[in-house]
Amino acid sequence: KLNAPNGPSARSGHRMVVSKKKLFVFGGFHDNNASYRYFNDLYAFSLETYNWTKIETGGSVAPPARSGCCMVATGDGKILVWGGYSKTSVKKEVDRGTTHTDMYALVSNDKSDAKAAAAYKWISVKASGKKPAPRSGMAVAMAPNGKAYAFGGVMDTEEDEEDVKGLFSSELHVLDTAATTWRKVEVGAKARKSEKGNSQQSPDDEKLAEPAASAKVVSDDGIFTMTVGGAASSGPSSTAKSGTNDLDLGGPSPRMNAAIVVCKGQLYVYGGLFETGSRQYTLSDLYSLDLHKLDAWKTLIANALNSCEWLGSDSEGESSSDENDDDDDDDDDDDDDEEDSSEDSSEMD
């Protein structure tokens, strides 16, 4: 048993990386059902002495408290933190969430600076390029070439003060940690280009093709979309030359809190969770992507929703349906009681 006092307080949603024989722990939150608190403190655990140290940083900036952020350690000793989520109380029993979009770097203070009392300081970082949309719960993994791959995540959209809807993502972005430049990873870009070239219609095909009926979206919960209408055109190109929409590149569905790792040029994505309505699904599927080819995702363990762990309660609609069923049962019981009473009365007469 290891006795290591002076460590971080109890929390979840924090992040941890290893750098220079130390484990650095940042952020997180704690909720005891009566109150909650988000953290922006920083601790280091020495892998040599097995001791915790709370890091007091210098400088004039620091990341605001958050959980579910991304945190990576670079080869030159920096630690990058970005994104995440926090919430504050607006009024009694009403909270307002914030999805953070800022980025910070933890760097060592210049030893030659006599004014630097702290060993580390936070500095604000302005990343460029095609950034991910604001979201929390992204999974991130460092590759040996200094690239950080970030996958998935969720952004809460408020429908009103009390109702919040999660918008889940299956996008993959890569951050060049040296240049702090973002790029969206386009899986199967070459295949799409080739498919697009093969799907060009000839003038005769265009004359034969009839305009498709417009599709009407009847249900869209952010995860699944149901449409009606939109019949396929009757031209010869409607099946043989359907375009890039039918190009199946596989890959993980939208989710948050997945686990990802880079090994020998392959990016692996496992598990995570997503929500639809009041239901929350915990996933156990596994995928891989060749980071050199970027041609298509490979499914190693397929997604099987029937075997997912069920968390949460039924939707209001189902509850209402159950209540109606109960009411019907009560009515049937009342009818039975009335029949019994009638029979008893007949016997008495």
Contacts in CASP RR format, 6 or more apart in sequence:
PFRMAT RR
TARGET T0000
AUTHOR 0000-0000-0000
METHOD contacts of the structure
MODEL  1
KLNAPNGPSARSGHRMVVSKKKLFVFGGFHDNNASYRYFNDLYAFSLETY
NWTKIETGGSVAPPARSGCCMVATGDGKILVWGGYSKTSVKKEVDRGTTH
TDMYALVSNDKSDAKAAAAYKWISVKASGKKPAPRSGMAVAMAPNGKAYA
FGGVMDTEEDEEDVKGLFSSELHVLDTAATTWRKVEVGAKARKSEKGNSQ
QSPDDEKLAEPAASAKVVSDDGIFTMTVGGAASSGPSSTAKSGTNDLDLG
GPSPRMNAAIVVCKGQLYVYGGLFETGSRQYTLSDLYSLDLHKLDAWKTL
IANALNSCEWLGSDSEGESSSDENDDDDDDDDDDDDDEEDSSEDSSEMD
2 50 0 8 1.000
4 45 0 8 1.000
4 50 0 8 1.000
4 51 0 8 1.000
4 52 0 8 1.000
5 52 0 8 1.000
6 51 0 8 1.000
6 52 0 8 1.000
6 53 0 8 1.000
6 54 0 8 1.000
7 43 0 8 1.000
7 45 0 8 1.000
7 52 0 8 1.000
7 54 0 8 1.000
8 14 0 8 1.000
8 25 0 8 1.000
8 39 0 8 1.000
8 41 0 8 1.000
8 43 0 8 1.000
8 52 0 8 1.000
9 30 0 8 1.000
9 39 0 8 1.000
10 30 0 8 1.000
11 27 0 8 1.000
11 28 0 8 1.000
11 29 0 8 1.000
11 30 0 8 1.000
11 39 0 8 1.000
11 67 0 8 1.000
12 28 0 8 1.000
12 29 0 8 1.000
12 30 0 8 1.000
12 67 0 8 1.000
13 27 0 8 1.000
13 28 0 8 1.000
13 29 0 8 1.000
13 67 0 8 1.000
13 68 0 8 1.000
14 25 0 8 1.000
14 26 0 8 1.000
14 27 0 8 1.000
14 28 0 8 1.000
14 39 0 8 1.000
14 67 0 8 1.000
15 25 0 8 1.000
15 26 0 8 1.000
15 27 0 8 1.000
15 28 0 8 1.000
15 68 0 8 1.000
15 69 0 8 1.000
15 70 0 8 1.000
15 71 0 8 1.000
15 81 0 8 1.000
16 23 0 8 1.000
16 24 0 8 1.000
16 25 0 8 1.000
16 26 0 8 1.000
16 71 0 8 1.000
17 23 0 8 1.000
17 24 0 8 1.000
17 71 0 8 1.000
17 72 0 8 1.000
17 73 0 8 1.000
17 79 0 8 1.000
18 24 0 8 1.000
18 47 0 8 1.000
18 73 0 8 1.000
19 73 0 8 1.000
19 77 0 8 1.000
19 79 0 8 1.000
20 77 0 8 1.000
21 46 0 8 1.000
21 47 0 8 1.000
21 48 0 8 1.000
22 44 0 8 1.000
22 45 0 8 1.000
22 46 0 8 1.000
22 47 0 8 1.000
23 44 0 8 1.000
23 45 0 8 1.000
23 47 0 8 1.000
24 42 0 8 1.000
24 43 0 8 1.000
24 44 0 8 1.000
24 55 0 8 1.000
24 71 0 8 1.000
24 73 0 8 1.000
24 79 0 8 1.000
24 106 0 8 1.000
25 42 0 8 1.000
25 43 0 8 1.000
25 44 0 8 1.000
25 45 0 8 1.000
26 40 0 8 1.000
26 41 0 8 1.000
26 42 0 8 1.000
26 43 0 8 1.000
26 63 0 8 1.000
26 69 0 8 1.000
26 71 0 8 1.000
26 79 0 8 1.000
26 81 0 8 1.000
27 38 0 8 1.000
27 39 0 8 1.000
27 40 0 8 1.000
27 41 0 8 1.000
27 42 0 8 1.000
27 65 0 8 1.000
27 66 0 8 1.000
27 67 0 8 1.000
27 69 0 8 1.000
28 38 0 8 1.000
28 39 0 8 1.000
28 65 0 8 1.000
28 66 0 8 1.000
28 67 0 8 1.000
28 68 0 8 1.000
29 36 0 8 1.000
29 37 0 8 1.000
29 38 0 8 1.000
29 39 0 8 1.000
29 65 0 8 1.000
29 67 0 8 1.000
29 86 0 8 1.000
30 36 0 8 1.000
30 37 0 8 1.000
30 39 0 8 1.000
31 37 0 8 1.000
36 87 0 8 1.000
37 65 0 8 1.000
38 65 0 8 1.000
38 66 0 8 1.000
38 67 0 8 1.000
38 86 0 8 1.000
38 87 0 8 1.000
39 65 0 8 1.000
39 67 0 8 1.000
40 62 0 8 1.000
40 63 0 8 1.000
40 64 0 8 1.000
40 65 0 8 1.000
40 66 0 8 1.000
41 54 0 8 1.000
42 54 0 8 1.000
42 55 0 8 1.000
42 57 0 8 1.000
42 106 0 8 1.000
42 120 0 8 1.000
43 52 0 8 1.000
43 53 0 8 1.000
43 54 0 8 1.000
43 55 0 8 1.000
44 52 0 8 1.000
44 53 0 8 1.000
44 55 0 8 1.000
45 51 0 8 1.000
45 52 0 8 1.000
45 53 0 8 1.000
46 53 0 8 1.000
55 118 0 8 1.000
55 119 0 8 1.000
55 120 0 8 1.000
56 118 0 8 1.000
57 106 0 8 1.000
57 118 0 8 1.000
57 120 0 8 1.000
57 121 0 8 1.000
57 122 0 8 1.000
58 109 0 8 1.000
58 116 0 8 1.000
58 117 0 8 1.000
58 118 0 8 1.000
58 120 0 8 1.000
58 121 0 8 1.000
58 122 0 8 1.000
59 118 0 8 1.000
59 121 0 8 1.000
59 122 0 8 1.000
59 123 0 8 1.000
61 104 0 8 1.000
61 122 0 8 1.000
61 123 0 8 1.000
61 124 0 8 1.000
62 104 0 8 1.000
62 122 0 8 1.000
63 69 0 8 1.000
63 81 0 8 1.000
63 102 0 8 1.000
63 104 0 8 1.000
63 122 0 8 1.000
64 86 0 8 1.000
64 100 0 8 1.000
64 102 0 8 1.000
65 86 0 8 1.000
66 83 0 8 1.000
66 84 0 8 1.000
66 85 0 8 1.000
66 86 0 8 1.000
66 100 0 8 1.000
66 136 0 8 1.000
67 84 0 8 1.000
67 85 0 8 1.000
67 86 0 8 1.000
67 136 0 8 1.000
68 83 0 8 1.000
68 84 0 8 1.000
68 85 0 8 1.000
68 136 0 8 1.000
68 137 0 8 1.000
69 81 0 8 1.000
69 82 0 8 1.000
69 83 0 8 1.000
69 84 0 8 1.000
69 85 0 8 1.000
69 100 0 8 1.000
69 136 0 8 1.000
70 80 0 8 1.000
70 81 0 8 1.000
70 82 0 8 1.000
70 83 0 8 1.000
70 84 0 8 1.000
70 138 0 8 1.000
70 140 0 8 1.000
70 148 0 8 1.000
70 150 0 8 1.000
71 79 0 8 1.000
71 80 0 8 1.000
71 81 0 8 1.000
71 140 0 8 1.000
72 79 0 8 1.000
72 80 0 8 1.000
72 140 0 8 1.000
72 142 0 8 1.000
72 148 0 8 1.000
72 175 0 8 1.000
72 177 0 8 1.000
73 79 0 8 1.000
73 80 0 8 1.000
73 142 0 8 1.000
74 80 0 8 1.000
74 142 0 8 1.000
74 146 0 8 1.000
74 177 0 8 1.000
74 178 0 8 1.000
75 146 0 8 1.000
76 178 0 8 1.000
77 107 0 8 1.000
77 108 0 8 1.000
78 105 0 8 1.000
78 106 0 8 1.000
78 107 0 8 1.000
78 177 0 8 1.000
79 105 0 8 1.000
79 106 0 8 1.000
80 103 0 8 1.000
80 104 0 8 1.000
80 105 0 8 1.000
80 106 0 8 1.000
80 125 0 8 1.000
80 148 0 8 1.000
80 175 0 8 1.000
80 177 0 8 1.000
80 180 0 8 1.000
81 103 0 8 1.000
81 104 0 8 1.000
81 105 0 8 1.000
81 106 0 8 1.000
82 100 0 8 1.000
82 101 0 8 1.000
82 102 0 8 1.000
82 103 0 8 1.000
82 104 0 8 1.000
82 125 0 8 1.000
82 127 0 8 1.000
83 99 0 8 1.000
83 100 0 8 1.000
83 101 0 8 1.000
83 102 0 8 1.000
83 103 0 8 1.000
83 134 0 8 1.000
83 135 0 8 1.000
83 136 0 8 1.000
83 138 0 8 1.000
84 99 0 8 1.000
84 100 0 8 1.000
84 135 0 8 1.000
84 136 0 8 1.000
84 137 0 8 1.000
85 97 0 8 1.000
85 98 0 8 1.000
85 99 0 8 1.000
85 100 0 8 1.000
85 136 0 8 1.000
85 137 0 8 1.000
85 156 0 8 1.000
86 97 0 8 1.000
86 98 0 8 1.000
86 100 0 8 1.000
87 95 0 8 1.000
87 96 0 8 1.000
87 97 0 8 1.000
87 98 0 8 1.000
88 95 0 8 1.000
88 96 0 8 1.000
88 97 0 8 1.000
88 98 0 8 1.000
89 95 0 8 1.000
89 96 0 8 1.000
90 96 0 8 1.000
90 161 0 8 1.000
94 161 0 8 1.000
94 162 0 8 1.000
96 158 0 8 1.000
96 161 0 8 1.000
97 156 0 8 1.000
97 158 0 8 1.000
97 164 0 8 1.000
99 134 0 8 1.000
99 135 0 8 1.000
99 136 0 8 1.000
99 155 0 8 1.000
99 156 0 8 1.000
100 134 0 8 1.000
100 136 0 8 1.000
101 131 0 8 1.000
101 134 0 8 1.000
102 124 0 8 1.000
103 124 0 8 1.000
103 125 0 8 1.000
103 126 0 8 1.000
103 127 0 8 1.000
103 180 0 8 1.000
104 122 0 8 1.000
104 123 0 8 1.000
104 124 0 8 1.000
104 125 0 8 1.000
105 122 0 8 1.000
105 123 0 8 1.000
105 125 0 8 1.000
106 120 0 8 1.000
106 121 0 8 1.000
106 122 0 8 1.000
107 120 0 8 1.000
107 121 0 8 1.000
107 123 0 8 1.000
108 119 0 8 1.000
108 120 0 8 1.000
109 116 0 8 1.000
109 118 0 8 1.000
109 119 0 8 1.000
109 120 0 8 1.000
109 121 0 8 1.000
110 116 0 8 1.000
125 180 0 8 1.000
126 180 0 8 1.000
127 175 0 8 1.000
127 180 0 8 1.000
127 181 0 8 1.000
127 182 0 8 1.000
128 179 0 8 1.000
128 180 0 8 1.000
128 181 0 8 1.000
128 182 0 8 1.000
129 181 0 8 1.000
129 182 0 8 1.000
129 183 0 8 1.000
130 173 0 8 1.000
130 182 0 8 1.000
130 183 0 8 1.000
130 184 0 8 1.000
131 173 0 8 1.000
131 182 0 8 1.000
132 138 0 8 1.000
132 150 0 8 1.000
132 169 0 8 1.000
132 171 0 8 1.000
132 173 0 8 1.000
132 182 0 8 1.000
132 184 0 8 1.000
133 155 0 8 1.000
133 169 0 8 1.000
133 171 0 8 1.000
134 155 0 8 1.000
135 152 0 8 1.000
135 153 0 8 1.000
135 154 0 8 1.000
135 155 0 8 1.000
135 167 0 8 1.000
135 169 0 8 1.000
135 256 0 8 1.000
136 153 0 8 1.000
136 154 0 8 1.000
136 155 0 8 1.000
136 256 0 8 1.000
137 152 0 8 1.000
137 153 0 8 1.000
137 154 0 8 1.000
137 256 0 8 1.000
137 257 0 8 1.000
138 150 0 8 1.000
138 151 0 8 1.000
138 152 0 8 1.000
138 153 0 8 1.000
138 256 0 8 1.000
139 150 0 8 1.000
139 151 0 8 1.000
139 152 0 8 1.000
139 153 0 8 1.000
139 257 0 8 1.000
139 258 0 8 1.000
139 259 0 8 1.000
139 260 0 8 1.000
139 269 0 8 1.000
140 148 0 8 1.000
140 149 0 8 1.000
140 150 0 8 1.000
140 151 0 8 1.000
140 260 0 8 1.000
141 148 0 8 1.000
141 149 0 8 1.000
141 260 0 8 1.000
141 261 0 8 1.000
141 262 0 8 1.000
141 267 0 8 1.000
142 148 0 8 1.000
142 149 0 8 1.000
142 177 0 8 1.000
142 262 0 8 1.000
143 149 0 8 1.000
143 262 0 8 1.000
143 265 0 8 1.000
143 291 0 8 1.000
144 262 0 8 1.000
146 176 0 8 1.000
146 177 0 8 1.000
146 178 0 8 1.000
147 174 0 8 1.000
147 175 0 8 1.000
147 176 0 8 1.000
147 177 0 8 1.000
148 174 0 8 1.000
148 175 0 8 1.000
148 177 0 8 1.000
149 172 0 8 1.000
149 173 0 8 1.000
149 174 0 8 1.000
149 175 0 8 1.000
149 185 0 8 1.000
149 260 0 8 1.000
149 262 0 8 1.000
149 267 0 8 1.000
149 291 0 8 1.000
150 172 0 8 1.000
150 173 0 8 1.000
150 174 0 8 1.000
150 175 0 8 1.000
151 170 0 8 1.000
151 171 0 8 1.000
151 172 0 8 1.000
151 173 0 8 1.000
151 252 0 8 1.000
151 258 0 8 1.000
151 260 0 8 1.000
151 269 0 8 1.000
152 168 0 8 1.000
152 169 0 8 1.000
152 170 0 8 1.000
152 171 0 8 1.000
152 172 0 8 1.000
152 254 0 8 1.000
152 255 0 8 1.000
152 256 0 8 1.000
152 258 0 8 1.000
153 168 0 8 1.000
153 169 0 8 1.000
153 254 0 8 1.000
153 255 0 8 1.000
153 256 0 8 1.000
153 257 0 8 1.000
154 166 0 8 1.000
154 167 0 8 1.000
154 168 0 8 1.000
154 169 0 8 1.000
154 256 0 8 1.000
154 274 0 8 1.000
155 166 0 8 1.000
155 167 0 8 1.000
155 169 0 8 1.000
156 164 0 8 1.000
156 165 0 8 1.000
156 166 0 8 1.000
156 167 0 8 1.000
157 164 0 8 1.000
157 165 0 8 1.000
157 166 0 8 1.000
157 167 0 8 1.000
158 164 0 8 1.000
158 165 0 8 1.000
159 165 0 8 1.000
165 222 0 8 1.000
166 222 0 8 1.000
166 275 0 8 1.000
167 222 0 8 1.000
168 222 0 8 1.000
168 223 0 8 1.000
168 254 0 8 1.000
168 255 0 8 1.000
168 256 0 8 1.000
168 274 0 8 1.000
168 275 0 8 1.000
169 254 0 8 1.000
170 251 0 8 1.000
170 252 0 8 1.000
170 253 0 8 1.000
170 254 0 8 1.000
170 255 0 8 1.000
171 184 0 8 1.000
172 184 0 8 1.000
172 185 0 8 1.000
172 187 0 8 1.000
172 267 0 8 1.000
172 289 0 8 1.000
173 182 0 8 1.000
173 183 0 8 1.000
173 184 0 8 1.000
173 185 0 8 1.000
174 182 0 8 1.000
174 183 0 8 1.000
174 185 0 8 1.000
175 181 0 8 1.000
175 182 0 8 1.000
176 182 0 8 1.000
176 183 0 8 1.000
185 294 0 8 1.000
186 192 0 8 1.000
186 294 0 8 1.000
187 249 0 8 1.000
187 251 0 8 1.000
187 289 0 8 1.000
187 294 0 8 1.000
187 295 0 8 1.000
187 296 0 8 1.000
187 297 0 8 1.000
188 249 0 8 1.000
188 294 0 8 1.000
188 295 0 8 1.000
188 296 0 8 1.000
189 294 0 8 1.000
190 295 0 8 1.000
191 247 0 8 1.000
191 249 0 8 1.000
191 295 0 8 1.000
191 296 0 8 1.000
192 244 0 8 1.000
192 247 0 8 1.000
195 243 0 8 1.000
195 244 0 8 1.000
195 247 0 8 1.000
196 243 0 8 1.000
196 244 0 8 1.000
198 241 0 8 1.000
198 243 0 8 1.000
199 237 0 8 1.000
199 241 0 8 1.000
199 242 0 8 1.000
199 243 0 8 1.000
199 244 0 8 1.000
200 241 0 8 1.000
201 209 0 8 1.000
201 237 0 8 1.000
201 241 0 8 1.000
205 235 0 8 1.000
205 236 0 8 1.000
205 237 0 8 1.000
205 241 0 8 1.000
208 234 0 8 1.000
208 235 0 8 1.000
208 236 0 8 1.000
209 233 0 8 1.000
209 234 0 8 1.000
209 235 0 8 1.000
209 237 0 8 1.000
209 238 0 8 1.000
210 233 0 8 1.000
210 234 0 8 1.000
210 235 0 8 1.000
211 233 0 8 1.000
212 230 0 8 1.000
212 231 0 8 1.000
212 232 0 8 1.000
212 233 0 8 1.000
213 229 0 8 1.000
213 230 0 8 1.000
213 231 0 8 1.000
214 229 0 8 1.000
214 230 0 8 1.000
215 227 0 8 1.000
215 228 0 8 1.000
215 229 0 8 1.000
215 230 0 8 1.000
216 227 0 8 1.000
216 228 0 8 1.000
216 229 0 8 1.000
217 225 0 8 1.000
217 226 0 8 1.000
217 227 0 8 1.000
218 226 0 8 1.000
218 227 0 8 1.000
218 228 0 8 1.000
219 225 0 8 1.000
219 226 0 8 1.000
220 226 0 8 1.000
221 276 0 8 1.000
221 277 0 8 1.000
222 254 0 8 1.000
222 276 0 8 1.000
223 253 0 8 1.000
223 254 0 8 1.000
223 274 0 8 1.000
223 275 0 8 1.000
223 276 0 8 1.000
224 276 0 8 1.000
232 238 0 8 1.000
232 239 0 8 1.000
249 296 0 8 1.000
249 297 0 8 1.000
250 287 0 8 1.000
250 296 0 8 1.000
250 297 0 8 1.000
250 299 0 8 1.000
251 269 0 8 1.000
251 287 0 8 1.000
251 289 0 8 1.000
251 296 0 8 1.000
251 297 0 8 1.000
251 299 0 8 1.000
252 258 0 8 1.000
252 269 0 8 1.000
252 271 0 8 1.000
252 285 0 8 1.000
252 287 0 8 1.000
252 297 0 8 1.000
252 303 0 8 1.000
253 274 0 8 1.000
253 283 0 8 1.000
253 303 0 8 1.000
254 274 0 8 1.000
255 271 0 8 1.000
255 272 0 8 1.000
255 273 0 8 1.000
255 274 0 8 1.000
255 283 0 8 1.000
256 272 0 8 1.000
256 273 0 8 1.000
256 274 0 8 1.000
257 272 0 8 1.000
257 273 0 8 1.000
258 269 0 8 1.000
258 270 0 8 1.000
258 271 0 8 1.000
258 272 0 8 1.000
258 283 0 8 1.000
259 269 0 8 1.000
259 270 0 8 1.000
259 271 0 8 1.000
259 272 0 8 1.000
260 267 0 8 1.000
260 268 0 8 1.000
260 269 0 8 1.000
260 270 0 8 1.000
261 267 0 8 1.000
261 268 0 8 1.000
262 268 0 8 1.000
262 291 0 8 1.000
265 290 0 8 1.000
265 291 0 8 1.000
265 292 0 8 1.000
266 288 0 8 1.000
266 289 0 8 1.000
266 290 0 8 1.000
266 291 0 8 1.000
267 288 0 8 1.000
267 289 0 8 1.000
267 291 0 8 1.000
268 286 0 8 1.000
268 287 0 8 1.000
268 288 0 8 1.000
268 300 0 8 1.000
269 286 0 8 1.000
269 287 0 8 1.000
269 288 0 8 1.000
269 289 0 8 1.000
270 284 0 8 1.000
270 285 0 8 1.000
270 286 0 8 1.000
270 287 0 8 1.000
271 282 0 8 1.000
271 283 0 8 1.000
271 284 0 8 1.000
271 285 0 8 1.000
271 286 0 8 1.000
272 282 0 8 1.000
272 283 0 8 1.000
273 280 0 8 1.000
273 281 0 8 1.000
273 282 0 8 1.000
273 283 0 8 1.000
274 280 0 8 1.000
274 281 0 8 1.000
274 283 0 8 1.000
275 281 0 8 1.000
277 315 0 8 1.000
278 312 0 8 1.000
278 313 0 8 1.000
278 314 0 8 1.000
278 315 0 8 1.000
278 316 0 8 1.000
279 310 0 8 1.000
279 312 0 8 1.000
279 315 0 8 1.000
280 311 0 8 1.000
280 312 0 8 1.000
281 305 0 8 1.000
281 308 0 8 1.000
281 309 0 8 1.000
281 310 0 8 1.000
282 308 0 8 1.000
282 309 0 8 1.000
282 311 0 8 1.000
283 303 0 8 1.000
283 308 0 8 1.000
284 301 0 8 1.000
284 304 0 8 1.000
284 307 0 8 1.000
284 308 0 8 1.000
285 299 0 8 1.000
285 301 0 8 1.000
285 302 0 8 1.000
285 303 0 8 1.000
285 304 0 8 1.000
286 299 0 8 1.000
286 300 0 8 1.000
286 301 0 8 1.000
287 297 0 8 1.000
287 298 0 8 1.000
287 299 0 8 1.000
287 300 0 8 1.000
288 297 0 8 1.000
288 298 0 8 1.000
288 300 0 8 1.000
289 296 0 8 1.000
289 297 0 8 1.000
289 298 0 8 1.000
290 298 0 8 1.000
313 319 0 8 1.000
314 322 0 8 1.000
END
